């Protein structure tokens, strides 16, 4: 598929705009739109009374525990004020997907996958943590990975 890309300079006082013309909204286009919307958006994480701005690409997973949501990065854990469902909506059509009732996982941080008991999968992450993917979310994972 050939895609034409046109970039135009915007004059002073003019609004920047992105127009996407396509035959269909396939998963590639939807992902591009999601990434454009997210832009340079950062997550806000709290740890020991300090606020940290976190690039979503550095997030391994989000986990809900006791009505709190935590952001797990390679070596640090932060608390988020967002709810899991808000994160799920915000990052739809990106590398994040719901892995269980309490976890949203970044598939770009998965080193390997292996089948586990009762139709579940186990994901080994690049930081050597293991996350269990619930049976009901395995089809969504396979779809995201194209397997």
Number of C-alpha atoms within 10 A of each C-alpha: 3 4 6 6 6 6 6 7 7 10 8 6 6 8 7 9 8 8 6 10 9 9 5 8 12 9 12 10 15 15 17 14 17 16 17 12 12 14 9 10 13 13 16 17 21 16 12 7 7 8 13 14 11 16 13 20 13 14 20 23 24 27 20 17 10 6 7 13 21 21 23 18 19 15 7 9 16 19 20 21 12 14 15 22 13 9 18 18 10 14 19 15 19 20 18 25 22 24 27 17 14 15 22 24 26 21 19 15 21 19 14 11 15 10 13 14 9 8 11 17 20 17 23 17 21 14 13 11 12 15 18 18 24 19 16 14 16 18 12 14 19 10 9 16 10 7 7
